[in-house]
Amino acid sequence: MGHPPHMRILKRLLRWALILAFSGFLLAVLAVGVAYWLVAPRLPSVAVLKDYHMQVPLRVESADGKLIASFGETRRIPVTIANVPDNLKHAVLSAEDADFYHHPGVDWRGIVRAGWHVILAGGDKVQGGSTITQQVARNFFLSPEKLYSRKLIEVFTALRIEHELSKDQILELYLNKMFLGHRSYGVAAAASYYYGKTLDQLTIAQCAAIASSFQLPSVVNPLNSPARLLARRNWVLSEMLRHRYITDAQYKEAVAEPNDAAPHEAPIEVDAPYLAEMVRRQALDRLGNDALTEGYVVKTTIQSARQQAAVEAVRTGLIAYDRRHGWRGPEAHQDLAADAGAQDYVRALAGYTDISGLAPGLVIASSTDAATVFLASGQSIRLDLPAVAWARPYISDSRTGPVPTRVDAVLKRGDIVRVSQDDKGAWQLAQIPAAQGALASIQPEDGAVEALVGGFSFTRSKFNRAVMAARQPGSSFKPYLYSAAFDHGFTPASIINDAPIALPDPSRPGGLWTPNNDDDKFAGPMRLREALVQSKNLVSIRLLDAIGVRYAREFVTRFGFPLDALPANLSMALGTASVSPMNMARGYAVFANGGYLVTPYFISEIDDRSGKPVYIANPARACRECQERLLENTPPGPPPADMSKRPANRLAEGASTAPPAGAASVDDSGVETLPADAHGAGAHPPVLAPHVLGPRTDFLITSLMKDVILRGTGAAAKALDRADLAGKTGSTNDHRDAWFVGFNGAVSTAVWVGFDNYGSLGRGEFGAKAALPIWMDYMGTVLKGTPLDSLPMPPGIATVLINRASGLPTTPDDPDSMNEYFKVEDVDRLRSQATQQQQEQQNPYNIF
């Protein structure tokens, strides 16, 4: 009995269906094979993912480990999968690929769905159908353009990735690589920027919000499109609930949590932007473009407390100078409607930002007694008459108008001004200083830069005056010339005439150069000690003329100055060289450390992303202990190795001018730069700095500069109540530059104040008035509680009783006698001169 007709038809249909299915399968396999054959040459090697380095910004730290700056186009904090909390992993999986741990790298059903959507869209390419593995393939190897060929390569690359890496390795790459908005790459950077948290501190809702940013990070992220973000976040939470990653109670709590995201920049802990830029440039020069992407950590020599003291001292000093010279008026003026409100005020302040603690504000009301100022924060403050009392109208650099008696004479409605708070929190009228200043402070022992300020505000001016400025040092240059003189036979008691002088002026044919003292007074014949204490210009000129300009120029190069920065004429005696504050701090460090020329450096170590040092500084050191041991073994009398009897271009015995192997070089500003092989971290033996100044000459010059502070132009520094301080003021023609450079055994610091356009600081703005207060504020903080630190008197120095007027040895019964220091070989010569003077009863002055 045969099968019914309908059964035969059914069998026939089933047979054809099987044939078609098998044929379709063969065609599909053939199509996949052909497709693979076509794209195989274009498939990337995924083996590099096993040791892939994410781009990580350059991090710059202080010597005590505090963040100074971070450089790089991306925010990224690499994290291992073991340190990613489950809530965040589950949120990402729920949002992007719930079946991640089960599929082979490609979700075929998802691809079919995406294909169906393409058909429904009329052939338009649509997003979707990509697993996490495919997204890894796309973001590491492929372009973002939407092409069918690229999609095919993505699929095969994903399959290769699954073959080479474990699921956890793939997910780790994904969580670290993906862009999540606002320059944040990876979940750890996103958590830090949006919430100021580490991953383990995130709530479930915050995990879901970050997971919501993977699809459209520039549009939907915790800061942009709040409504869309919340909708997406809540959907991710519902998916987490559906997949049983969270409980119903956790879901309800997370959905109810508000979106509290806000920008959280990496907290800058040390205010040193000028130094940070120096680090960035050196890192790029020596490490190449990888410097900003390979996660290097640069450890600087900057001490955070000292840097903060330097920043505050410079800002306080410049603001004080600025207030002495009056109110220049508001920064701008806005015409406000009578009915203007808070929104109008905010718009008026748009574009104005805080500058070094000076906040922008809009005057919205002003009367005789007070003004109301609206701040960008929305706060309104009141400025009464005492708050604007300093604001005398600026007339010129040396003149101001009367003290204001009405607030509305200073402030008008619509004025945009600056305000600041004093130590007690009271608001004061302020203005951004027009003058600039710089400070450089180094360790005399090895040149380590401990503090550096290149200007009032890096935001307003990135020109680094601490190392890039070429300014005239004025009288602060004189100790170098006095050193040359003391190595040329002069003594602190040598007499030079402080009297008018007229010399041919090479710049004006037939003209005369008639220099003067700052006070336009003349003291007549005087000892060199007094001449430096009182900063007598005419004495310095005669002294330079006596020792010779050529000799002096060559001698001064011992302090680190290039010869071409030193004028080849007598004007050098007035400090007409071109120097920076760093140059001066380095030069004075020679006096502080016993005569050794150290080179300022600011990078102590560079570590790679794993914490392994790739560069360790090996600076040349003064090694004062070495010198002291040498002196202990030196018999009394003039030491044979004393620099006072050596040619100007000679170095102390045992020192070398050749840089050590692997040592850094010196740039034009006198600051050490990284060696070309900055990747080499091999240890180098200690290097001694060249000995450029004899210890006895050093002692004599330092004793003179101590007197500058005790009773000379730097006498205000006596307020620091320290006997180990030495220094020198400096001023230039028309008060264009104001300096104070000083030191003790532990720190050498130079401060400069002036205008970038070389304008005058104003009458009476000498170094003692404009620069010394900044130096005192800084040094007072730095040296507070530290022991006195001065070099001891070296062998070969004698203390002799002299006559104050003649500078020659005298007897104890001389009512005009005083003690003075001399090199021992000079004592017999001076006593012979004194005896001859008594016998001949001639000129009482030993005038050179």
DRENDO-760087 format. One line per 4 residues: number of its first residue (from 0); for each residue x, y, z of C-alpha. Coordinates in steps of 0.2 Angstrom, whole numbers, plus 5000, padded with zeros to 4 digits. Layout:
<pts>
NUM	X/Y/Z ~ ...
</pts>
This chain:
<pts>
0	5000/5000/5000 ~ 5008/5016/4994 ~ 5010/5033/5004 ~ 4996/5045/5002
4	4999/5058/4989 ~ 5001/5072/5001 ~ 5015/5062/5011 ~ 5024/5060/4995
8	5024/5078/4991 ~ 5029/5082/5009 ~ 5044/5070/5008 ~ 5049/5078/4991
12	5048/5096/4999 ~ 5058/5090/5014 ~ 5072/5083/5002 ~ 5073/5099/4992
16	5073/5109/5008 ~ 5088/5098/5015 ~ 5097/5100/4998 ~ 5094/5119/4998
20	5100/5120/5016 ~ 5115/5110/5013 ~ 5119/5120/4997 ~ 5116/5136/5007
24	5128/5130/5020 ~ 5141/5126/5007 ~ 5138/5143/4999 ~ 5140/5151/5016
28	5156/5142/5020 ~ 5162/5146/5003 ~ 5158/5164/5004 ~ 5166/5165/5021
32	5181/5156/5014 ~ 5182/5168/4999 ~ 5179/5183/5010 ~ 5193/5178/5022
36	5205/5175/5007 ~ 5201/5192/5000 ~ 5204/5201/5017 ~ 5217/5190/5025
40	5231/5201/5018 ~ 5223/5216/5026 ~ 5221/5208/5043 ~ 5232/5215/5057
44	5243/5205/5068 ~ 5234/5205/5085 ~ 5249/5198/5094 ~ 5254/5216/5099
48	5239/5217/5110 ~ 5247/5205/5122 ~ 5260/5219/5127 ~ 5250/5234/5121
52	5255/5251/5130 ~ 5240/5263/5132 ~ 5244/5281/5130 ~ 5247/5288/5147
56	5251/5307/5150 ~ 5268/5313/5156 ~ 5267/5316/5175 ~ 5278/5329/5183
60	5280/5328/5202 ~ 5289/5338/5216 ~ 5304/5331/5226 ~ 5291/5326/5239
64	5279/5317/5227 ~ 5266/5330/5224 ~ 5258/5333/5207 ~ 5265/5348/5198
68	5257/5345/5180 ~ 5251/5332/5168 ~ 5255/5333/5150 ~ 5246/5324/5136
72	5231/5324/5125 ~ 5222/5311/5134 ~ 5217/5307/5152 ~ 5220/5289/5155
76	5223/5279/5171 ~ 5227/5261/5166 ~ 5219/5248/5177 ~ 5220/5229/5177
80	5204/5219/5176 ~ 5207/5212/5194 ~ 5205/5230/5200 ~ 5189/5233/5191
84	5174/5231/5203 ~ 5161/5219/5198 ~ 5147/5232/5197 ~ 5157/5242/5184
88	5160/5226/5174 ~ 5142/5221/5175 ~ 5136/5238/5170 ~ 5147/5238/5154
92	5143/5220/5150 ~ 5124/5224/5152 ~ 5126/5240/5141 ~ 5137/5233/5127
96	5138/5214/5126 ~ 5128/5204/5139 ~ 5134/5187/5131 ~ 5152/5192/5130
100	5159/5178/5140 ~ 5149/5165/5129 ~ 5151/5170/5111 ~ 5167/5167/5101
104	5170/5185/5098 ~ 5156/5188/5085 ~ 5138/5188/5089 ~ 5130/5181/5073
108	5113/5184/5078 ~ 5117/5202/5081 ~ 5125/5203/5064 ~ 5109/5196/5056
112	5099/5209/5066 ~ 5110/5223/5060 ~ 5109/5216/5042 ~ 5090/5216/5043
116	5090/5234/5049 ~ 5101/5239/5034 ~ 5088/5231/5023 ~ 5074/5240/5032
120	5084/5256/5031 ~ 5085/5255/5012 ~ 5103/5251/5012 ~ 5109/5264/5023
124	5123/5259/5035 ~ 5118/5258/5053 ~ 5127/5256/5070 ~ 5125/5240/5079
128	5129/5221/5079 ~ 5147/5223/5087 ~ 5153/5213/5102 ~ 5165/5220/5114
132	5179/5210/5105 ~ 5174/5218/5088 ~ 5174/5235/5096 ~ 5192/5231/5103
136	5197/5226/5085 ~ 5189/5242/5078 ~ 5197/5254/5091 ~ 5214/5246/5090
140	5217/5242/5072 ~ 5203/5250/5061 ~ 5197/5266/5055 ~ 5180/5273/5061
144	5172/5274/5043 ~ 5157/5263/5040 ~ 5161/5252/5026 ~ 5155/5234/5023
148	5173/5229/5019 ~ 5179/5236/5036 ~ 5165/5227/5045 ~ 5171/5211/5037
152	5189/5214/5042 ~ 5182/5218/5060 ~ 5174/5201/5061 ~ 5189/5191/5056
156	5200/5202/5067 ~ 5189/5199/5082 ~ 5190/5180/5079 ~ 5209/5182/5079
160	5209/5192/5095 ~ 5198/5178/5103 ~ 5210/5165/5098 ~ 5225/5175/5105
164	5218/5183/5121 ~ 5208/5177/5135 ~ 5191/5185/5139 ~ 5197/5195/5154
168	5212/5201/5143 ~ 5200/5207/5130 ~ 5189/5216/5143 ~ 5204/5224/5151
172	5209/5231/5134 ~ 5191/5238/5131 ~ 5189/5246/5148 ~ 5206/5255/5146
176	5205/5260/5128 ~ 5188/5267/5125 ~ 5184/5285/5124 ~ 5172/5291/5137
180	5170/5310/5133 ~ 5180/5325/5139 ~ 5197/5318/5134 ~ 5194/5303/5146
184	5200/5287/5140 ~ 5196/5271/5150 ~ 5184/5269/5165 ~ 5197/5274/5178
188	5200/5291/5170 ~ 5181/5293/5167 ~ 5178/5289/5186 ~ 5192/5302/5191
192	5186/5316/5179 ~ 5167/5314/5181 ~ 5166/5310/5200 ~ 5183/5313/5207
196	5184/5294/5213 ~ 5194/5279/5210 ~ 5184/5264/5203 ~ 5181/5255/5220
200	5173/5271/5226 ~ 5159/5272/5213 ~ 5141/5268/5217 ~ 5131/5257/5206
204	5122/5272/5198 ~ 5139/5280/5194 ~ 5145/5263/5186 ~ 5129/5263/5175
208	5132/5281/5170 ~ 5150/5277/5164 ~ 5144/5262/5155 ~ 5131/5273/5147
212	5145/5283/5139 ~ 5152/5270/5128 ~ 5140/5272/5113 ~ 5140/5291/5110
216	5154/5298/5122 ~ 5154/5315/5115 ~ 5136/5317/5117 ~ 5130/5306/5130
220	5141/5306/5146 ~ 5139/5311/5164 ~ 5141/5330/5160 ~ 5132/5332/5143
224	5114/5329/5139 ~ 5108/5325/5157 ~ 5091/5319/5152 ~ 5098/5307/5139
228	5111/5301/5151 ~ 5099/5298/5164 ~ 5087/5288/5152 ~ 5102/5278/5146
232	5109/5275/5164 ~ 5092/5269/5170 ~ 5090/5257/5155 ~ 5108/5250/5159
236	5102/5248/5177 ~ 5086/5238/5171 ~ 5098/5227/5161 ~ 5109/5224/5176
240	5093/5219/5185 ~ 5087/5208/5171 ~ 5103/5199/5171 ~ 5103/5197/5190
244	5118/5207/5193 ~ 5109/5218/5206 ~ 5094/5216/5217 ~ 5078/5225/5215
248	5082/5235/5230 ~ 5099/5240/5223 ~ 5090/5244/5207 ~ 5077/5256/5215
252	5091/5265/5225 ~ 5102/5267/5210 ~ 5088/5274/5199 ~ 5083/5286/5212
256	5101/5293/5214 ~ 5104/5310/5205 ~ 5117/5312/5192 ~ 5130/5321/5203
260	5144/5322/5190 ~ 5155/5337/5189 ~ 5173/5341/5181 ~ 5187/5335/5192
264	5204/5339/5185 ~ 5218/5330/5192 ~ 5222/5341/5208 ~ 5238/5351/5205
268	5246/5351/5222 ~ 5261/5362/5218 ~ 5260/5379/5209 ~ 5275/5378/5197
272	5269/5380/5179 ~ 5285/5389/5173 ~ 5295/5374/5179 ~ 5282/5361/5172
276	5284/5369/5155 ~ 5303/5367/5157 ~ 5301/5349/5161 ~ 5289/5346/5146
280	5301/5354/5134 ~ 5316/5344/5140 ~ 5306/5328/5140 ~ 5301/5331/5122
284	5319/5335/5117 ~ 5326/5320/5124 ~ 5313/5307/5124 ~ 5303/5312/5108
288	5285/5312/5106 ~ 5284/5296/5117 ~ 5287/5308/5132 ~ 5269/5313/5132
292	5261/5296/5129 ~ 5271/5282/5138 ~ 5267/5286/5156 ~ 5283/5293/5161
296	5284/5301/5178 ~ 5297/5315/5180 ~ 5303/5318/5198 ~ 5309/5336/5200
300	5320/5344/5213 ~ 5307/5356/5217 ~ 5302/5357/5236 ~ 5283/5360/5237
304	5284/5370/5253 ~ 5298/5381/5246 ~ 5289/5383/5229 ~ 5273/5389/5237
308	5283/5401/5248 ~ 5291/5408/5232 ~ 5275/5410/5223 ~ 5267/5419/5237
312	5282/5430/5240 ~ 5283/5435/5222 ~ 5264/5439/5220 ~ 5264/5448/5237
316	5279/5459/5232 ~ 5272/5463/5215 ~ 5255/5468/5222 ~ 5263/5479/5235
320	5274/5487/5222 ~ 5258/5490/5211 ~ 5248/5497/5225 ~ 5262/5510/5228
324	5260/5516/5211 ~ 5241/5519/5211 ~ 5225/5513/5203 ~ 5226/5512/5184
328	5207/5510/5182 ~ 5195/5496/5179 ~ 5200/5482/5167 ~ 5185/5485/5156
332	5168/5493/5157 ~ 5150/5486/5153 ~ 5135/5497/5150 ~ 5122/5489/5161
336	5103/5492/5159 ~ 5094/5499/5173 ~ 5084/5482/5175 ~ 5100/5471/5172
340	5100/5455/5183 ~ 5111/5441/5187 ~ 5111/5433/5170 ~ 5117/5450/5163
344	5130/5451/5176 ~ 5136/5433/5172 ~ 5137/5437/5153 ~ 5147/5453/5157
348	5160/5442/5166 ~ 5161/5429/5153 ~ 5179/5427/5147 ~ 5186/5434/5163
352	5195/5421/5175 ~ 5204/5421/5191 ~ 5222/5427/5189 ~ 5233/5421/5203
356	5220/5424/5217 ~ 5213/5440/5209 ~ 5195/5436/5206 ~ 5185/5446/5192
360	5170/5456/5198 ~ 5157/5467/5190 ~ 5152/5483/5200 ~ 5133/5483/5200
364	5131/5498/5212 ~ 5142/5512/5219 ~ 5140/5526/5231 ~ 5150/5537/5242
368	5153/5524/5256 ~ 5153/5507/5247 ~ 5151/5498/5231 ~ 5143/5481/5227
372	5153/5469/5216 ~ 5145/5454/5208 ~ 5157/5439/5206 ~ 5157/5425/5193
376	5152/5413/5207 ~ 5136/5422/5209 ~ 5141/5430/5225 ~ 5139/5449/5228
380	5152/5457/5240 ~ 5153/5474/5247 ~ 5169/5486/5246 ~ 5169/5500/5258
384	5181/5515/5258 ~ 5195/5506/5268 ~ 5195/5492/5254 ~ 5199/5505/5241
388	5210/5517/5251 ~ 5226/5512/5242 ~ 5218/5516/5225 ~ 5226/5533/5222
392	5225/5538/5204 ~ 5240/5533/5194 ~ 5248/5548/5186 ~ 5266/5542/5181
396	5278/5529/5187 ~ 5284/5541/5200 ~ 5268/5550/5204 ~ 5250/5546/5211
400	5235/5557/5215 ~ 5227/5559/5232 ~ 5220/5546/5243 ~ 5202/5543/5238
404	5188/5550/5250 ~ 5173/5542/5241 ~ 5171/5524/5234 ~ 5161/5530/5219
408	5176/5541/5214 ~ 5186/5525/5211 ~ 5172/5512/5206 ~ 5157/5515/5194
412	5143/5504/5190 ~ 5148/5493/5175 ~ 5166/5493/5179 ~ 5175/5476/5178
416	5188/5475/5192 ~ 5198/5463/5202 ~ 5196/5459/5220 ~ 5205/5448/5233
420	5203/5443/5251 ~ 5216/5447/5264 ~ 5222/5436/5278 ~ 5206/5440/5288
424	5195/5436/5274 ~ 5190/5454/5271 ~ 5188/5458/5252 ~ 5199/5472/5245
428	5200/5480/5228 ~ 5214/5474/5218 ~ 5222/5475/5201 ~ 5234/5464/5190
432	5251/5471/5193 ~ 5259/5478/5177 ~ 5277/5475/5183 ~ 5284/5457/5182
436	5295/5448/5194 ~ 5305/5431/5195 ~ 5314/5421/5208 ~ 5326/5407/5206
440	5332/5397/5221 ~ 5345/5383/5221 ~ 5355/5372/5233 ~ 5373/5378/5233
444	5379/5360/5236 ~ 5374/5353/5219 ~ 5363/5366/5210 ~ 5346/5357/5213
448	5332/5370/5209 ~ 5321/5371/5224 ~ 5310/5385/5219 ~ 5307/5394/5203
452	5294/5408/5198 ~ 5295/5415/5181 ~ 5282/5429/5182 ~ 5266/5434/5191
456	5254/5423/5181 ~ 5258/5409/5169 ~ 5241/5411/5162 ~ 5244/5429/5156
460	5262/5427/5151 ~ 5272/5410/5148 ~ 5288/5419/5146 ~ 5299/5412/5160
464	5309/5427/5166 ~ 5318/5416/5179 ~ 5329/5408/5165 ~ 5325/5417/5149
468	5326/5435/5154 ~ 5342/5444/5149 ~ 5342/5459/5161 ~ 5356/5470/5168
472	5360/5465/5186 ~ 5366/5482/5192 ~ 5376/5482/5208 ~ 5372/5464/5212
476	5386/5460/5199 ~ 5399/5469/5210 ~ 5404/5454/5221 ~ 5411/5446/5205
480	5422/5460/5201 ~ 5427/5462/5219 ~ 5432/5444/5219 ~ 5443/5447/5204
484	5451/5461/5213 ~ 5454/5451/5229 ~ 5463/5438/5218 ~ 5473/5452/5210
488	5481/5459/5226 ~ 5467/5470/5233 ~ 5460/5468/5250 ~ 5444/5473/5260
492	5454/5488/5267 ~ 5461/5494/5250 ~ 5457/5513/5247 ~ 5448/5518/5231
496	5442/5536/5228 ~ 5423/5539/5227 ~ 5424/5554/5217 ~ 5417/5560/5200
500	5424/5553/5185 ~ 5423/5558/5166 ~ 5429/5545/5153 ~ 5428/5545/5134
504	5411/5538/5128 ~ 5414/5527/5113 ~ 5396/5528/5108 ~ 5397/5547/5106
508	5411/5553/5096 ~ 5419/5567/5106 ~ 5407/5564/5121 ~ 5410/5559/5139
512	5404/5546/5150 ~ 5400/5553/5167 ~ 5393/5539/5178 ~ 5386/5543/5195
516	5381/5535/5212 ~ 5363/5531/5215 ~ 5362/5544/5228 ~ 5372/5557/5218
520	5384/5559/5233 ~ 5402/5556/5234 ~ 5411/5550/5249 ~ 5429/5552/5244
524	5443/5539/5248 ~ 5435/5524/5256 ~ 5439/5506/5260 ~ 5432/5493/5248
528	5422/5485/5261 ~ 5413/5501/5264 ~ 5411/5504/5245 ~ 5402/5487/5243
532	5391/5490/5258 ~ 5386/5507/5252 ~ 5386/5501/5234 ~ 5397/5515/5227
536	5397/5514/5208 ~ 5412/5526/5205 ~ 5423/5515/5217 ~ 5418/5500/5206
540	5423/5508/5190 ~ 5440/5513/5197 ~ 5443/5496/5204 ~ 5438/5488/5187
544	5450/5500/5178 ~ 5464/5496/5190 ~ 5463/5477/5188 ~ 5459/5478/5169
548	5443/5474/5160 ~ 5450/5459/5150 ~ 5456/5451/5166 ~ 5440/5454/5175
552	5429/5448/5161 ~ 5439/5431/5160 ~ 5438/5430/5179 ~ 5419/5432/5180
556	5417/5418/5167 ~ 5422/5407/5182 ~ 5405/5410/5189 ~ 5396/5402/5174
560	5393/5418/5164 ~ 5397/5416/5145 ~ 5410/5429/5139 ~ 5399/5437/5126
564	5386/5442/5140 ~ 5399/5453/5148 ~ 5403/5470/5141 ~ 5421/5473/5136
568	5421/5490/5144 ~ 5421/5499/5161 ~ 5402/5499/5161 ~ 5403/5481/5167
572	5407/5488/5184 ~ 5389/5495/5185 ~ 5382/5478/5181 ~ 5378/5480/5162
576	5380/5462/5158 ~ 5365/5452/5152 ~ 5359/5439/5165 ~ 5344/5430/5171
580	5339/5427/5189 ~ 5345/5408/5187 ~ 5362/5415/5181 ~ 5364/5425/5197
584	5358/5412/5209 ~ 5371/5400/5201 ~ 5385/5413/5203 ~ 5381/5417/5221
588	5381/5398/5225 ~ 5399/5399/5221 ~ 5401/5410/5237 ~ 5389/5399/5247
592	5398/5383/5244 ~ 5416/5387/5246 ~ 5421/5391/5228 ~ 5413/5378/5217
596	5403/5381/5201 ~ 5388/5370/5201 ~ 5375/5369/5187 ~ 5357/5371/5191
600	5346/5356/5187 ~ 5328/5352/5190 ~ 5325/5334/5185 ~ 5331/5321/5197
604	5324/5306/5190 ~ 5312/5299/5176 ~ 5303/5283/5179 ~ 5293/5273/5166
608	5275/5268/5168 ~ 5280/5253/5178 ~ 5290/5263/5191 ~ 5307/5258/5184
612	5320/5273/5183 ~ 5326/5277/5165 ~ 5336/5292/5170 ~ 5344/5297/5187
616	5353/5314/5188 ~ 5371/5314/5193 ~ 5375/5332/5196 ~ 5392/5338/5200
620	5393/5343/5218 ~ 5403/5356/5228 ~ 5407/5343/5242 ~ 5411/5355/5256
624	5416/5341/5267 ~ 5429/5336/5254 ~ 5436/5354/5255 ~ 5435/5355/5274
628	5445/5339/5275 ~ 5458/5346/5262 ~ 5459/5362/5273 ~ 5462/5352/5289
632	5477/5344/5281 ~ 5484/5361/5275 ~ 5498/5369/5285 ~ 5495/5388/5291
636	5500/5401/5278 ~ 5495/5404/5260 ~ 5490/5387/5253 ~ 5500/5382/5238
640	5483/5377/5229 ~ 5475/5394/5233 ~ 5466/5402/5218 ~ 5473/5419/5223
644	5490/5414/5215 ~ 5483/5405/5200 ~ 5480/5411/5183 ~ 5462/5416/5180
648	5458/5401/5168 ~ 5465/5388/5180 ~ 5454/5376/5191 ~ 5457/5370/5208
652	5468/5354/5209 ~ 5459/5338/5205 ~ 5444/5347/5197 ~ 5439/5344/5180
656	5429/5354/5167 ~ 5425/5339/5156 ~ 5407/5333/5159 ~ 5406/5315/5167
660	5400/5301/5157 ~ 5381/5302/5156 ~ 5381/5319/5163 ~ 5369/5332/5157
664	5373/5347/5147 ~ 5370/5365/5150 ~ 5359/5376/5139 ~ 5360/5395/5136
668	5351/5399/5152 ~ 5364/5390/5162 ~ 5352/5376/5167 ~ 5356/5358/5165
672	5348/5348/5151 ~ 5345/5330/5150 ~ 5359/5319/5142 ~ 5355/5313/5125
676	5354/5295/5132 ~ 5341/5300/5144 ~ 5335/5282/5144 ~ 5351/5276/5152
680	5349/5274/5171 ~ 5366/5267/5174 ~ 5374/5273/5190 ~ 5388/5285/5189
684	5401/5289/5201 ~ 5400/5305/5211 ~ 5406/5320/5201 ~ 5415/5335/5209
688	5411/5352/5203 ~ 5425/5363/5197 ~ 5434/5373/5210 ~ 5434/5391/5203
692	5437/5402/5218 ~ 5449/5401/5232 ~ 5442/5398/5249 ~ 5450/5413/5256
696	5444/5425/5242 ~ 5427/5417/5245 ~ 5427/5420/5263 ~ 5432/5439/5261
700	5419/5442/5248 ~ 5406/5434/5259 ~ 5411/5444/5274 ~ 5408/5460/5264
704	5391/5454/5258 ~ 5386/5450/5276 ~ 5390/5468/5280 ~ 5378/5473/5266
708	5364/5465/5276 ~ 5370/5470/5293 ~ 5372/5489/5289 ~ 5371/5492/5271
712	5358/5493/5257 ~ 5351/5476/5262 ~ 5349/5481/5280 ~ 5331/5477/5280
716	5335/5458/5280 ~ 5341/5460/5298 ~ 5323/5457/5302 ~ 5326/5439/5298
720	5338/5438/5313 ~ 5351/5427/5305 ~ 5370/5429/5306 ~ 5373/5418/5291
724	5365/5428/5277 ~ 5375/5437/5264 ~ 5369/5446/5248 ~ 5368/5462/5237
728	5356/5473/5231 ~ 5355/5479/5212 ~ 5347/5493/5203 ~ 5350/5499/5185
732	5348/5516/5176 ~ 5331/5524/5177 ~ 5326/5510/5189 ~ 5323/5498/5175
736	5328/5483/5185 ~ 5328/5479/5204 ~ 5337/5464/5211 ~ 5342/5456/5227
740	5353/5441/5227 ~ 5358/5432/5243 ~ 5362/5416/5251 ~ 5368/5406/5266
744	5376/5389/5266 ~ 5360/5380/5262 ~ 5352/5390/5248 ~ 5356/5403/5235
748	5341/5414/5229 ~ 5340/5428/5216 ~ 5325/5440/5214 ~ 5322/5452/5200
752	5308/5465/5197 ~ 5305/5475/5182 ~ 5294/5478/5167 ~ 5295/5467/5151
756	5296/5483/5141 ~ 5311/5490/5151 ~ 5300/5504/5158 ~ 5305/5512/5174
760	5299/5506/5190 ~ 5298/5523/5197 ~ 5309/5535/5208 ~ 5315/5526/5223
764	5312/5509/5217 ~ 5329/5502/5221 ~ 5333/5484/5224 ~ 5331/5486/5242
768	5313/5492/5240 ~ 5306/5482/5226 ~ 5316/5465/5226 ~ 5322/5463/5244
772	5305/5461/5252 ~ 5301/5447/5240 ~ 5318/5438/5245 ~ 5315/5441/5263
776	5297/5433/5263 ~ 5304/5418/5254 ~ 5320/5416/5264 ~ 5311/5419/5280
780	5299/5404/5276 ~ 5313/5393/5269 ~ 5325/5395/5283 ~ 5313/5396/5298
784	5319/5384/5311 ~ 5335/5379/5302 ~ 5352/5380/5310 ~ 5364/5394/5305
788	5375/5388/5290 ~ 5390/5398/5285 ~ 5408/5392/5279 ~ 5421/5393/5292
792	5436/5404/5291 ~ 5449/5395/5281 ~ 5467/5393/5285 ~ 5478/5408/5278
796	5466/5421/5284 ~ 5472/5434/5297 ~ 5462/5446/5308 ~ 5472/5463/5309
800	5468/5479/5318 ~ 5467/5493/5305 ~ 5464/5512/5305 ~ 5446/5515/5297
804	5452/5530/5287 ~ 5469/5523/5280 ~ 5465/5505/5279 ~ 5482/5501/5286
808	5487/5491/5301 ~ 5487/5501/5317 ~ 5489/5499/5336 ~ 5476/5495/5349
812	5477/5513/5356 ~ 5471/5520/5339 ~ 5453/5527/5343 ~ 5448/5525/5325
816	5453/5506/5324 ~ 5443/5491/5319 ~ 5447/5473/5314 ~ 5448/5467/5296
820	5451/5451/5287 ~ 5466/5449/5276 ~ 5476/5435/5267 ~ 5491/5432/5278
824	5503/5436/5264 ~ 5496/5453/5262 ~ 5498/5458/5281 ~ 5517/5460/5280
828	5515/5471/5265 ~ 5502/5482/5273 ~ 5512/5484/5289 ~ 5527/5489/5279
832	5516/5502/5271 ~ 5510/5508/5288 ~ 5527/5510/5294 ~ 5533/5519/5279
836	5518/5531/5281 ~ 5522/5535/5298 ~ 5540/5539/5294 ~ 5536/5550/5279
840	5520/5558/5286 ~ 5514/5560/5268 ~ 5497/5556/5260 ~ 5487/5547/5273
844	5477/5537/5260 ~ 5483/5522/5251 ~ 5475/5527/5235 ~ 5476/5515/5220
</pts>
